[in-house]
């Protein structure tokens, strides 16, 4: 990989890390909404929190698809054991996030995604 390509990729990935920070803050806010809904017995806050968690999962899936694609491309180009392990890890994280999304879509009880 050329130095310019590497710099461009790393610069783009900085935006991904910023996205993760924002997603984490949104997740914390969702947890606070759940706490408030329990104290006040407010189903609207619970519904809003569930919507936030769903959005966070969708954003996470997009980010993990990018990492999976990047690691697949790296593995395809060099076929090293290191890149194979990175690709496997990306695959597992992506599958796990899809499982979390499934849980959020079909869970009927008040259970937080963070309790998994």
N, C-alpha and C positions, 0 to 999 in steps of 0.2 A: 504494500500500500504506500502510495506517495505521501510525503509529509503534509502536503496541502490537503489531501483527502482526509488524512487522519485528524488534522486540526479542524477541518470542517465538520467531521463526524463528532468529534469531542465537543465542539461548540453547540451542535444540535442536541447532543445528549445532556448538556447543561440545562437546556430548556425542559428536558424530561425530568431531571432531578428537581427543578423548580415546580413542575407539575406534581411530583410526588409530595413535596412539602405542602402544596395547596390542598391536595387530596387528603393528606393526613389531618390538616386543620379542619377540613369539612367533615371528616370522620369524627373528630373530637367534638365538633359542634353537634353532629347527629347524636352522639352519646349523651350530650348535655340535654338535647331535646327529649330523648327517651327518659332521662332522669326526671325532667320537669313533667313529662306526661304521666309518670308514675305518681309523683307527688300530687298533681292536680287532677288525676284521672281524666286526662284530655286525650281523646282518640285522634284529634286533628294533629296534635304535635307528634304523636306516634306515627301517623301516616306520613307526615312531612319528613320525619327522620328516615323512615323506610325508603322514601323516594330519594333522599340524599344518598343512602347506602347503595341503592341501585345505580345511581349515577356514578358514584365512586367506583363501583365494580366495572361498569362499562368503560370508563376512562382507563382503569387499570388493565383491562383486556387489550385495549388499543396499544398501550405502552408495552405490554408483554409480547404482543404480536410483533411490534418493531424489534424487540430484543431477540425474539425467536428468529425472525428473518435475518437480522444482522449476524447472529451466531451460525445460522444455516449457511449463509453466504461465506463466512469465514471458514467454516468446516469444508465446504465445497471447494474452496480455493486452496486449502492447505492439507486437509485430511489428517491433521495431527490429533493425537490423543487428547491434548489440552482442549482443542476446539470441539472434539466429540463430547467431552464432559460438559463444556459450556452449553452445547446444544441440548444435551440430555436435561441439564438443569433448567434451561429455558422452557423445554417441553413440559416438565413437571410443574413448574410455576404456572404456566398457561393453563394446563389441565386443572390444576387446583383452583385457579381463579374462575374457570368455567363451572366447576363444582359449587363454588361459593355463589355465583350468579344463579345457578339452578336452585340452591337453597333459598336465596332471597325471593325468587319468583314463586316458589311453591310452598314456602313456610307459612302456615296459618296461625301459629302461636307467636306470642311476643318473645322472640329469642333474638339476641343480637348476633350479627355476623362475627363480631369480635369474640363471642363465646365458643366458637367452633374449635 
